[in-house]
């Protein structure tokens, strides 16, 4: 087989990212490389050959022939298949010709018998994508989810100013902010597991109506079920020449959803590393360089890297939708585009691995978070004032507080001082806080961390729930 230096490869996945994540690259290669494509098709052909020999070979020869063809897929050399394809100009027929040479002549007629190319290609694709999801993507995602859950729990009580529209909102805790991603990603992970389990195969022939199979056995659908069961798959409900595309589409869309969650997390962490915010920091190695000209720079390059991968790969979801459309029983317009699913899954896996590294080594600057919370000032209590005033019976509470905030900006005074000018409002606020928060107004306004609602509780609850879910998932994947 041809070999070339990795720097002569075209895809960044095959050089830049394979160097950065060599173990991950090897795991992905086992399922997504061109070698893996050929070998998965050979596995499907072997499973079909086994099923046919056991049903169609002379009764006295069935057991011997089944033993003789067992493991033949492992003897297929992808280089031989490609050499044969140079002559046939047809990838599946090339594989069939190679396999015929590897089995006893008596078994040769049964290789690919009754199958069409898509029976093999679509079934092999489902096999690969199910296995790469269960063996690589889900374990990667579970590791990221557990790292996020640990961070949410560790920072459950760390006060932070909440932000909406890039502006100060009301206080939360950093653990609560992280817990939002724990919940979002966790749901994606479980749906991705289910989508992988729903990938299908087929042996229904050229147009999906079992024409050829009906010439071989009385019940071609039973043969299909038997053949696919050997691969751990179930049949497509109503195939044409193709497996219904929605099964794979659903998997890829769920990957894209998880990719978006990772990109959103990366973006939030990137912004929290801005000089004027400075609430978290990525790990920065002793020998690492942040800028070729500014020696002081410590750029959030890993978070940026994750978002950049998302920008490169997420738009491919449009192609996945386009591959849903095939003329009549089949055309070849998904032939080239479908090959790039491997790149997409590899890009996603690299983003998840990088995000896990960021989260696992993240430095949380609690002092900076506290400082930013103080800088937000007591305007962060405006909501609390409005709610308590309205609860106390004020029909125009929101407008009264809004005008008070304008005075804060105009006069440069704290909100509590402006509110205290209104003796009636201040008295009602003081009474409301004693009842709802267990302290007087002066004490409440002195510490913004008092107004974080159930952020701490929710952070811990979310961490507990999803840690348990990931433990169960990992146990399931190991079974």
C-alpha positions in Angstrom: 0.0 0.0 0.0 1.2 3.5 -0.8 2.8 5.4 2.1 3.5 9.1 2.3 4.8 11.6 4.9 1.8 12.9 6.9 2.8 16.5 5.8 2.1 15.5 2.2 -1.6 14.8 3.1 -4.2 17.4 2.2 -6.6 17.3 5.2 -5.5 19.1 8.4 -7.0 16.2 10.3 -4.4 13.9 8.8 -1.4 16.0 9.8 -1.9 18.9 12.2 -4.6 17.2 14.3 -3.2 13.7 14.1 0.1 15.0 15.6 -1.8 16.9 18.4 -4.1 13.9 19.2 -2.3 10.8 18.0 -4.3 8.4 20.2 -7.6 9.9 19.1 -6.5 9.8 15.4 -5.8 6.1 15.7 -9.2 5.4 17.2 -10.9 7.4 14.5 -8.9 5.9 11.7 -10.0 2.4 12.8 -13.6 3.4 11.8 -13.4 6.3 9.4 -10.3 5.8 7.2 -10.6 4.5 3.7 -9.0 1.3 4.9 -11.9 1.1 7.5 -14.4 1.7 4.7 -13.0 -1.3 2.7 -12.8 -3.5 5.7 -16.3 -2.7 6.9 -17.7 -3.6 3.4 -15.7 -6.8 3.5 -17.2 -7.6 6.9 -20.7 -7.1 5.5 -19.9 -9.3 2.5 -18.6 -12.0 4.8 -21.7 -11.9 6.9 -23.8 -12.2 3.7 -21.6 -15.0 2.5 -22.0 -16.9 5.7 -25.8 -16.5 5.7 -26.0 -17.7 2.1 -23.7 -20.7 2.5 -25.7 -21.9 5.5 -28.9 -21.7 3.5 -28.0 -22.5 -0.1 -24.9 -24.6 -0.2 -25.3 -28.4 -0.6 -26.5 -29.6 2.8 -23.6 -31.8 3.5 -21.1 -29.0 2.7 -22.7 -26.1 4.6 -20.8 -26.4 7.9 -17.4 -27.0 6.2 -17.9 -24.0 3.8 -19.1 -21.8 6.6 -15.9 -22.6 8.5 -13.8 -22.1 5.4 -15.1 -18.6 4.7 -15.1 -17.5 8.4 -12.7 -14.6 8.8 -12.2 -14.0 5.1 -12.8 -10.2 5.6 -9.7 -10.0 7.7 -7.6 -11.2 4.7 -8.8 -8.5 2.4 -6.1 -6.0 1.6 -7.5 -2.6 0.7 -4.6 -2.0 -1.7 -5.7 -5.1 -3.7 -9.3 -3.8 -3.8 -8.1 -0.5 -5.2 -5.9 -2.2 -7.7 -8.9 -4.2 -8.9 -11.1 -1.1 -9.0 -8.6 0.5 -11.4 -9.8 -2.3 -13.8 -13.5 -2.6 -12.9 -14.1 1.1 -12.1 -16.6 -0.1 -9.6 -15.6 -0.3 -5.9 -18.0 -3.0 -4.8 -17.4 -5.3 -7.7 -13.7 -4.9 -7.1 -14.2 -6.0 -3.5 -16.3 -9.0 -4.7 -13.6 -10.0 -7.2 -10.9 -9.9 -4.5 -13.0 -11.9 -2.0 -13.8 -14.5 -4.6 -10.1 -15.2 -4.9 -9.8 -15.6 -1.1 -12.5 -18.2 -0.6 -12.7 -21.8 -1.8 -14.0 -22.0 -5.4 -17.1 -23.8 -4.1 -18.0 -20.8 -2.1 -17.2 -18.3 -4.8 -20.7 -18.2 -6.4 -22.3 -17.1 -3.1 -20.1 -14.0 -2.7 -22.4 -11.0 -3.1 -25.2 -13.2 -4.4 -28.6 -11.4 -4.5 -27.1 -8.1 -3.2 -26.8 -4.8 -4.8 -24.0 -2.3 -4.1 -26.0 -0.2 -1.7 -26.9 -3.3 0.3 -23.2 -3.5 1.1 -22.3 0.2 1.2 -25.2 1.4 3.3 -25.0 -1.5 5.7 -21.3 -1.0 6.1 -21.7 2.7 6.7 -24.3 2.1 9.4 -21.9 -0.4 11.0 -19.0 2.1 10.9 -21.0 5.1 12.2 -22.6 3.0 15.0 -19.2 1.7 16.1 -17.4 5.0 15.9 -20.2 6.7 17.9 -20.2 4.0 20.6 -16.5 3.4 20.8 -15.1 6.9 20.2 -17.6 9.8 20.2 -19.7 8.8 23.2 -16.8 8.0 25.5 -15.2 11.4 24.5 -18.4 13.2 25.2 -18.9 11.4 28.5 -15.5 12.5 29.6 -16.3 16.1 28.7 -19.6 15.9 30.5 -18.0 14.6 33.6 -15.4 17.3 33.6 -18.1 19.9 33.3 -20.1 18.4 36.1 -17.1 18.4 38.4 -16.5 22.1 37.5 -20.2 22.9 38.1 -20.0 21.3 41.6 -16.7 22.9 42.5 -17.9 26.3 41.6 -21.5 25.9 42.7 -21.1 28.6 45.4 -18.8 30.9 43.5 -20.6 34.3 43.0 -20.5 35.7 39.5 -22.4 38.5 37.8 -24.9 37.1 35.3 -24.8 38.6 31.8 -27.5 39.0 29.1 -26.9 40.8 25.8 -23.3 41.3 27.0 -24.5 43.5 29.9 -24.6 43.0 33.6 -27.8 41.3 34.7 -28.3 39.7 38.1 -25.9 37.6 40.3 -25.6 33.9 39.7 -22.8 31.5 40.5 -20.2 30.2 38.1 -21.2 26.6 38.8 -24.7 27.5 37.7 -23.5 28.9 34.5 -21.5 25.8 33.8 -24.4 23.6 34.8 -26.4 24.9 31.9 -23.9 23.3 29.5 -23.9 20.1 31.6 -27.6 19.8 31.0 -27.6 20.8 27.3 -24.7 18.5 26.4 -26.0 15.6 28.5 -29.3 15.5 26.6 -27.3 15.5 23.3 -25.2 12.6 24.5 -28.2 10.4 25.3 -30.0 11.3 22.1 -26.8 10.5 20.1 -26.6 7.1 21.8 -30.2 6.4 20.7 -29.6 7.7 17.2 -26.6 5.4 16.8 -28.7 2.4 18.0 -31.2 3.2 15.3 -28.9 3.0 12.3 -30.1 0.4 9.8 -28.9 -2.0 7.1 -30.6 -3.7 4.2 -30.5 -6.7 1.9 -33.5 -5.8 -0.2 -31.8 -5.6 -3.6 -31.7 -3.2 -6.5 -34.9 -1.2 -5.8 -35.7 -2.5 -2.3 -38.4 -4.9 -3.3 -36.4 -8.2 -2.7 -36.6 -9.2 -6.4 -33.3 -11.1 -6.4 -33.7 -12.4 -2.9 -37.1 -13.9 -3.9 -35.2 -16.1 -6.4 -32.9 -17.5 -3.7 -35.1 -18.2 -0.6 -38.8 -18.4 0.1 -38.6 -15.6 2.7 -36.0 -13.0 1.7 -36.9 -10.7 4.5 -36.0 -13.5 7.0 -32.7 -13.9 5.2 -32.2 -10.1 5.6 -32.9 -10.2 9.3 -30.5 -13.1 9.8 -27.8 -11.5 7.8 -28.1 -8.2 9.6 -28.4 -9.8 13.0 -24.9 -11.1 12.5 -23.7 -7.5 12.3 -25.9 -6.3 15.2 -28.1 -4.3 12.9 -31.8 -4.3 12.0 -33.4 -3.8 8.5 -34.5 -0.5 7.2 -38.3 -0.4 7.3 -39.0 0.5 3.7 -35.8 0.8 1.7 -35.4 1.6 -2.0 -32.0 0.8 -3.3 -30.9 2.8 -0.3 -31.4 2.6 3.4 -33.8 5.3 4.4 -31.5 8.3 4.8 -33.3 9.7 7.8 -31.5 7.3 10.1 -28.1 8.6 9.4 -29.4 12.1 9.0 -30.7 12.0 12.5 -27.4 10.9 13.9 -25.5 13.6 12.1 -28.0 16.3 13.2 -27.6 15.2 16.8 -23.8 15.4 16.4 -24.3 18.9 15.0 -26.4 19.9 18.0 -23.7 18.7 20.4 -21.1 20.5 18.3 -23.1 23.7 18.7 -23.2 23.2 22.5 -19.4 22.8 22.6 -19.0 25.9 20.4 -21.3 27.9 22.7 -19.3 26.8 25.8 -16.0 27.6 24.0 -17.3 31.1 23.2 -18.4 31.8 26.7 -15.1 30.7 28.1 -13.3 32.7 25.5 -15.1 35.9 26.5 -14.6 35.3 30.2 -10.8 35.4 29.4 -11.0 38.9 27.9 -8.6 41.3 29.6 -11.5 43.5 31.0 -13.3 40.4 32.4 -10.5 38.0 33.4 -12.6 35.5 35.3 -11.1 32.3 33.9 -7.8 31.3 32.2 -6.8 28.4 30.0 -3.8 26.4 30.9 -0.7 28.1 29.5 2.5 26.0 29.4 5.9 27.4 30.6 7.3 27.3 27.1 4.1 28.4 25.3 4.1 31.5 23.1 0.9 33.6 22.8 2.1 36.1 20.1 5.0 36.2 17.7 5.5 39.9 18.6 3.8 40.6 22.0 5.6 38.4 24.6 2.9 39.1 27.3 0.0 37.6 25.4 -1.9 34.6 26.8 -4.5 34.1 24.2 -7.6 31.8 24.7 -6.5 29.8 21.7 -7.9 26.5 22.6 -11.4 27.8 23.1 -11.0 29.7 19.8 -9.8 26.5 18.2 -13.0 24.7 19.2 -15.2 27.4 17.8 -13.2 27.5 14.6 -13.7 23.8 14.1 -17.4 24.3 14.6 -17.4 27.0 12.0 -15.6 24.7 9.5 -17.8 21.7 10.0 -21.3 22.8 11.2 -22.3 24.2 7.8 -21.9 20.7 6.4 -25.3 19.9 7.9 -26.7 21.5 4.7 -25.1 18.7 2.7 -26.5 16.1 5.0 -29.9 17.4 4.2 -29.2 17.5 0.5 -28.1 13.8 0.7 -31.6 13.1 1.9 -32.8 13.5 -1.6 -32.2 10.8 -4.2 -34.1 10.5 -7.5 -36.6 7.6 -7.7 -35.1 4.5 -6.2 -31.5 5.8 -6.2 -29.1 8.1 -7.9 -25.4 8.7 -7.2 -25.5 12.4 -6.1 -24.6 11.4 -2.6 -21.6 9.3 -3.7 -18.9 12.0 -3.3 -20.6 14.1 -0.6 -21.2 11.1 1.6 -17.5 10.3 1.8 -17.0 13.5 3.8 -19.0 12.4 6.7 -15.8 10.9 8.0 -14.1 14.3 8.1 -17.1 15.8 9.8 -17.1 13.2 12.6 -13.3 13.5 13.0 -13.5 17.3 13.2 -16.2 17.0 15.9 -14.1 14.5 17.9 -11.1 16.8 17.8 -13.3 19.7 19.1 -14.6 17.6 21.9 -11.2 16.4 22.9 -9.9 20.0 22.9 -12.8 21.2 24.9 -12.3 18.5 27.5 -8.7 19.6 27.9 -9.8 23.2 28.3 -12.4 22.4 31.0 -10.1 20.0 32.9 -7.3 22.5 33.3 -9.3 25.7 33.6 -8.2 28.2 36.2 -11.2 30.0 37.9 -10.3 33.4 39.2 -12.8 33.8 42.0 -11.4 37.1 43.2 -11.9 38.5 39.7 -15.4 37.2 39.6 -16.1 38.9 43.0 -14.5 42.1 41.7 -16.7 42.2 38.6 -19.7 41.5 40.8 -18.8 44.5 42.9 -18.2 46.6 39.8 -21.7 45.7 38.6 -22.8 47.7 41.7 -26.1 47.5 43.4 -28.0 48.1 40.2 -27.9 44.3 40.0 -30.5 44.4 42.7 -33.0 46.4 40.6 -35.0 43.3 39.8 -35.2 42.4 43.5 -36.4 45.9 44.4 -39.1 45.8 41.7 -40.3 42.3 42.6 -40.5 43.1 46.4 -42.2 46.4 45.8 -44.8 44.8 43.5 -45.3 42.0 46.0 -45.9 44.7 48.6 -48.8 46.2 46.5 -47.1 48.8 44.4 -48.9 49.0 41.1 -46.2 51.0 39.4 -43.2 49.3 41.0 -41.3 48.7 37.7 -41.6 52.3 36.6 -40.5 53.6 40.0 -37.4 51.4 40.1 -36.6 52.2 36.4 -36.6 55.9 37.3 -34.4 55.3 40.3 -31.9 53.5 38.1 -31.8 56.6 35.8 -31.0 58.7 38.9 -28.2 56.4 39.8 -26.6 56.9 36.4 -27.3 60.7 36.4 -26.2 61.4 40.0 -23.5 58.8 40.4 -25.0 57.5 43.6 -25.6 53.9 44.7 -29.1 52.5 44.1 -29.6 51.9 47.8 -29.1 55.7 48.5 -31.5 56.7 45.8 -34.1 54.2 47.0 -33.7 55.4 50.6 -34.9 58.9 49.5 -38.3 57.3 49.1 -39.1 56.5 52.7 -42.3 54.5 51.8 -40.5 52.4 49.2 -37.5 51.8 51.4 -39.7 50.7 54.3 -41.6 48.3 52.1 -38.3 47.0 50.7 -36.8 46.5 54.1 -39.9 44.6 55.3 -39.9 42.4 52.2 -36.3 41.5 52.5 -36.6 40.6 56.2 -39.4 38.2 55.2 -37.9 36.8 51.9 -34.1 36.9 52.6 -33.9 37.0 56.3 -32.0 40.3 56.5 -32.6 44.0 56.4 -32.2 46.2 53.3 -28.8 47.6 54.2 -27.3 44.2 54.8 -28.8 42.8 51.5 -27.4 45.6 49.4 -24.0 45.3 51.0 -23.4 41.8 49.4 -24.6 41.0 45.9 -23.8 37.3 46.5 -26.9 37.2 48.6 -29.1 37.5 45.5 -28.3 34.3 43.6 -31.6 32.5 44.0 -31.3 28.7 43.7 -28.2 28.9 41.5 -26.0 26.8 43.9 -28.7 24.2 44.5 -29.4 23.9 40.8 -25.7 23.6 40.0 -25.3 20.6 42.4 -28.5 19.0 41.3 -27.5 19.1 37.7 -24.0 17.8 38.4 -25.4 14.9 40.4 -27.9 14.0 37.7 -25.6 13.9 34.8 -22.7 12.3 36.6 -25.0 9.4 37.4 -26.2 9.3 33.8 -22.6 9.3 32.4 -21.6 6.5 34.8 -24.6 4.5 33.6 -23.7 5.2 29.9 -20.1 4.2 30.4 -21.2 0.9 32.0 -23.6 0.3 29.0 -20.8 1.0 26.5 -18.5 -1.4 28.2 -21.0 -4.2 28.1 
